[in-house]
Amino acid sequence: MKTAHVQFDSARGLVGTFDDGLTIESADPCELAERMFAAGARHGHVSMPDWRRGDIAPASGRKIAFHTRLNQLGRTA
């Protein structure tokens, strides 16, 4: 199981980076979750900065959508 970190970039949208350096980008949080799941990410092993980190923190709705979709994918796998 891979660990990863997702943050927001105003030019690229949501950017997921795995510990091995693989980077996946998407403006859509559900699409990002699907692509990261296919690459080995699982719910509970992906971190995101919170509001205290400023501009790199994804909006709450995007966080919820991402984690919900990643969790759904894990339950069906």
N, C-alpha and C positions, 0 to 999 in steps of 0.2 A: 504494500500500500504506500502510495506516494504522499508526501505532504506538500502543500502549496500555499501561496499567499496571493490574494486578489486585492488590487487597489484601483482607484479611478485616475485616469489621465485625461485631461480635457481635450487633447488632440486625438487620442486613440480609443477612448471609452474605457471599458473595464479591461484590465490586464491581469491575467493569471500567470504566475510564475512558479514553476515547480523547483524543488531543491536542486534538481539536476540541471537547471538552466532552461528547460523547455518553457517557452512563453506562448500563451494563447490569448488573443484579443477578440472582443466582441462588444458592440454597443448594447446588445440584448442580454440581460442576465441569465435568462433561461437557456439561450443558445450557448453561452459561455459554460454554464453548468453541464450541459450535454457534451460539449467538446472536451471539457476537463475530465468528466467521468470516463469518456472513451479513452483518455490518456492515462487513467489510473487514479484520479482523485476520488476521494470518498468523503461523505458528510462527516464532520468531526475532525477532519484532517486538513481543512482549508481555513486559513485565518484571514481576517480583514481588519484594517484599522478602524477605530471608532471616530466619532466626531471631533475628539480632541486632537487628532492628527491633521485637521484642516482639510484642504482641497483634495488630498489623496484618498480621503474616506468616501466610499460609495454612499449614496443616499440610502436612507433606511429602507425604502421600498425596493430598491435594487438588491440590497442585502437579503431581505426577506424572500424575494423571488428567486434569487440564486440558491440560497440554502434550502428552500422548499423543493425546488426542482432537483437538486443534488440528492436530497433525502428520498424523494420519490423514485429516482433512478436506482438508488441503492436497495430499495425495498423490492423492486421488480427483478433485480439481477440474481 
